[in-house]
Amino acid sequence: MNSDNSNNKANNDLSHHILPNSATMVGVCIMVISIVKSLHPDLENYLIDKTLAIDSVLFMLSALLSFSSIRAGRSSDNLERWAEIVFLLGLVSMTLITVLFSFEIA
């Protein structure tokens, strides 16, 4: 029973980390989108804008899953796992977007 409590506490801590970081990343995406919107409109800026918009949706979904995991309590392992997966997917996609556009690959 003690290992279940420590495992549940560790999972609960993870949700408490994912939620604020996901919300912060949504804000970062919005900030970069607003900067890109103020630049000269061309195909590259259009692609940056749209890919970061999709990325912000991933982070928002992660935040919602994490919040739901915190609110669900003990039966939250599945929600938390999905929150973690979606958050990591958002981070990887943001990194790829950054590399592609900073080196002008796309």
PyMOL commands that set and color helices and strands:
alter all, ss='L'
color gray80, all
select helices_A, chain A and resi 2-37+43-75+77-102
alter helices_A, ss='H'
color red, helices_A
deselect
rebuild
show_as cartoon
